[in-house]
Each structure stands twice: as C-alpha cells, then as structure tokens.
Amino acid sequence: MGCLLKQGGGLYERLRVGAVLLAAGEGSRLGGVPKCLLRLQGVPLINRQLIALSGGGVDDVVVVTGYHHTEIEPAVETFPVTVIRNPQPEQGQQSSVRLGLEALGNKFDVILIVLADQPLLSSAEFTELIAAFKKRPLGTSIVYPEVKGQRGNPVVFSGDVIPELLATNVSIGCRKFIDDNPMMVHRHITENDRFTLDIDTPEDLTAFEKRTGWKLTMPMETQS
C-alpha cells in the first residue's frame, strides 16, 4: 500500500505489516446496509480505515468484499490496495479471512485482521497495536486489545503463525484459534474503547451519536 508514515529508528526493527480488511458482510441487522459505507463526517468508513491503516504503518492491504461488492469496490478503487471478492460470503467471516490471508501471502512479519465497521479507529489505534505486538511477551505471536474485560479488534498475528492458521481447516475461525492456543496470545490491556466500538444495529447508530455527538449517515445508494 505504501505507508504514509514509515516507522524508522527506535529500539525495534522495522516490521513489514500487512492487513486484511473485511468488508464482505450483508449488514442484515442494519436492514441490509453495507456498514463499511456508512459515512462519518461525509467520509465512508472503509475509506477512513484505509487512510488510518496507511498512516498507522501498514504496508499492504487486502480488502475482501462479498455482499454489496458493486457499491464497495468503486469506493476503494483509488486506493493502492488489492481487492478480493468472496464468491460465497454466506459462508461467513471465516471464509473472507482465508481469502484475504491467501492473497497477502507470506512476505509479512505482522498481519492485522481488521473489521471495516469500526468507525473510530484511526492511525493512532493501529500504531498502538503494532507497538504492543513489538513489546509482546516472549513466546507469544497473537495480540488483541482488551478494554474493561471486553475483547476488541483488530487482531494482530505474527506472520510466522499464518501458515498454521491457514492449515487449520477450510473455514478459519480466528477466535477459535485464539481460544485453542492461549499460550500464543498476549492481551493488550487498554482503556481505549475505540477498539470495542462497532456498528451492527440501528441501536448502535443511536448509541454512537449519543456518545460522540457525531451522526453516521447512510450510504447514498441506500438513502430514500
């Protein structure tokens, strides 16, 4: 992707970072709306995510589309990313994760699995997670944020563990893999609740506006 803010110097070696951005969902609990195209201050969430990933030190991004691909793919065509379309998005998020990881390949030290419907993630959150990965305890290879006991996203994987993850089965369950391998996991304890905020339902939209004072507006294609 060509990150805008390269991480140079410091105590840690520069890592090559890739990301899988999941945008294949149907948005059924939101009435079939493509959640990643909800607009915050006029900008689609998926565009905000791509800008944040670049600013946070991510080198390459694979965007996985599925449902609503005809609306989503044009929204990201100006970004230097790889777009993969899941032909069977009804098989669930796991199938999209597999497609994204396979498209990224094995050239990365770190891979982030990112949800496209987290409206407040910025480059600061990605930088925070990558820094937590660099400082993780010896022997661990997976990092995820935890806020007040709640597991958040994105999840960060060492590139070394990706072949093992891909070899598990046809449907990759990241959460199941994490739960089955607790010794590999480091929980990044943080007060930053942007990691746990996402949008699934109309009630989430109302709660978001109440919390932030900002309104998420519907994609132009879905407005009446």
C-alpha positions in Angstrom: 0.0 0.0 0.0 2.9 2.3 0.6 2.5 3.7 4.1 2.5 7.4 4.6 4.3 7.3 7.9 7.2 4.9 7.8 8.5 3.8 11.2 12.2 4.4 11.3 14.8 4.2 14.0 13.8 3.5 17.6 14.5 0.4 19.6 12.7 -2.1 17.4 13.4 -3.4 13.9 11.1 -2.1 11.2 8.4 -4.7 10.6 6.7 -5.4 7.3 3.0 -5.1 8.1 0.0 -6.4 6.1 -3.7 -6.2 6.8 -6.9 -7.9 5.8 -9.8 -5.5 5.8 -13.1 -7.4 6.0 -15.9 -5.8 4.1 -17.9 -8.8 2.8 -20.8 -8.7 5.2 -24.5 -8.4 4.4 -25.3 -5.9 7.1 -28.5 -7.9 7.8 -29.1 -6.5 11.3 -28.9 -3.0 9.8 -31.5 -3.7 7.2 -29.1 -4.9 4.5 -27.0 -1.8 4.5 -23.3 -2.1 3.7 -21.9 -1.0 7.0 -18.5 -0.1 5.7 -20.1 2.6 3.5 -21.8 4.4 6.4 -20.5 7.9 6.4 -18.8 9.8 9.2 -18.4 13.5 8.6 -19.1 12.7 4.9 -16.4 10.0 4.5 -17.3 6.3 4.1 -16.0 4.2 7.0 -13.9 2.0 4.7 -12.1 5.0 3.3 -11.3 6.2 6.8 -10.0 2.8 7.6 -7.7 2.7 4.6 -6.3 6.1 5.4 -5.8 5.1 9.0 -4.1 1.9 8.1 -1.7 3.7 5.9 -0.9 6.3 8.5 -0.5 3.6 11.1 2.4 2.0 9.4 0.7 -0.8 7.3 2.4 -1.5 4.0 -0.2 -3.5 2.1 -3.9 -4.1 2.5 -6.2 -6.7 1.0 -9.9 -5.7 1.0 -12.3 -8.6 1.0 -15.7 -7.8 -0.5 -18.7 -10.0 -0.9 -22.3 -8.8 -0.4 -22.6 -5.2 -1.8 -19.4 -5.6 -3.8 -20.9 -3.4 -6.6 -21.1 -0.5 -4.2 -18.0 -1.1 -2.1 -15.4 -1.8 -4.8 -15.8 1.6 -6.5 -15.3 3.3 -3.2 -11.8 1.9 -2.8 -10.6 1.8 -6.4 -8.5 4.9 -5.9 -6.5 3.3 -3.1 -3.4 1.2 -3.8 -4.9 -2.0 -2.3 -5.7 -5.5 -3.5 -9.4 -6.2 -3.7 -10.6 -9.8 -3.4 -14.2 -10.8 -3.8 -15.6 -13.6 -1.7 -17.9 -15.6 -4.1 -19.6 -17.2 -1.1 -19.9 -14.6 1.6 -22.8 -16.5 3.1 -20.2 -18.9 4.4 -19.3 -16.3 7.0 -16.4 -14.2 8.1 -14.0 -17.1 8.3 -14.1 -17.6 4.5 -13.2 -14.0 3.9 -10.3 -14.2 6.4 -8.9 -17.2 4.5 -9.2 -15.4 1.1 -7.5 -12.3 2.5 -4.6 -14.2 4.1 -4.0 -16.2 1.0 -3.9 -13.0 -1.1 -1.4 -11.3 1.2 1.0 -14.2 1.0 3.9 -14.9 3.3 6.0 -11.8 3.0 4.8 -10.0 6.2 6.2 -10.0 9.7 2.8 -8.9 11.1 -0.7 -9.2 9.8 -3.8 -7.4 11.1 -7.3 -8.7 10.7 -9.5 -5.6 10.6 -13.2 -5.0 10.6 -14.5 -2.3 8.3 -17.3 -1.2 10.6 -15.3 0.2 13.5 -15.9 4.0 13.0 -13.4 5.5 15.4 -10.3 3.6 14.6 -7.5 5.9 13.5 -3.8 5.6 12.7 -3.2 6.0 16.5 -5.0 2.8 17.2 -3.1 0.8 14.6 0.2 2.3 15.8 -0.8 1.4 19.4 -1.5 -2.2 18.4 1.7 -2.6 16.3 3.7 -1.2 19.2 2.0 -3.7 21.6 2.9 -6.5 19.2 6.6 -5.4 19.2 6.6 -5.4 23.0 4.6 -8.7 23.5 6.0 -11.3 25.9 8.5 -13.8 24.5 6.7 -16.9 23.0 3.5 -15.1 22.1 2.5 -14.5 18.5 -1.0 -13.1 18.6 -2.1 -9.8 20.2 -5.6 -8.4 20.6 -6.9 -5.4 22.5 -8.9 -5.8 25.7 -11.0 -3.0 27.2 -12.5 -3.5 30.6 -12.6 -7.2 30.1 -14.1 -7.0 26.6 -12.2 -8.4 23.7 -11.7 -5.9 20.9 -10.5 -5.7 17.3 -8.3 -5.7 15.3 -6.3 -8.8 16.0 -2.6 -8.9 15.2 -0.9 -12.1 14.1 2.8 -12.8 13.7 3.5 -13.8 10.1 5.0 -17.0 11.4 1.7 -18.3 12.7 -0.3 -17.6 9.4 0.7 -21.0 7.8 -0.6 -22.8 10.9 -3.8 -20.8 10.9 -4.4 -21.5 7.2 -3.8 -25.2 7.8 -6.4 -25.5 10.5 -9.4 -26.1 8.1 -11.3 -24.6 5.2 -13.1 -22.1 7.5 -10.6 -20.2 9.6 -12.1 -19.2 12.9 -9.7 -16.7 14.3 -11.5 -16.5 17.6 -11.5 -20.3 17.9 -7.8 -20.5 17.0 -7.0 -17.9 19.7 -9.1 -19.7 22.3 -7.5 -23.0 21.4 -4.0 -21.6 21.7 -4.0 -19.4 24.8 -0.2 -19.7 25.3 0.3 -17.9 22.0 -1.8 -14.9 22.9 -1.0 -11.6 24.5 -3.9 -9.4 25.6 -3.1 -5.7 25.2 -5.0 -4.2 28.1 -6.0 -0.7 27.2 -8.6 2.0 28.2 -9.1 2.9 24.5 -12.6 1.8 23.9 -12.4 2.6 20.2 -11.2 -1.0 19.9 -14.6 -2.3 21.1 -16.9 0.0 19.2 -18.5 -1.3 16.1 -21.8 -0.9 14.3 -24.3 -3.8 13.9 -27.8 -2.5 14.6 -29.9 0.7 14.4 -29.4 0.9 18.2 -25.7 1.0 17.7 -26.1 4.1 15.4 -28.2 5.8 18.1 -25.6 4.9 20.8 -22.8 6.2 18.7 -24.4 9.5 18.1 -25.2 9.9 21.8 -21.7 9.0 22.8 -19.8 11.1 20.2 -22.2 13.8 19.1 -21.5 12.7 15.5 -24.1 11.1 13.3 -23.3 8.2 11.0 -25.3 8.7 7.8 -26.4 6.1 5.4 -24.6 5.4 2.1 -26.0 7.4 -0.8 -27.3 4.3 -2.5 -29.4 3.3 0.5 -30.9 6.7 1.2 -34.6 7.3 0.3 
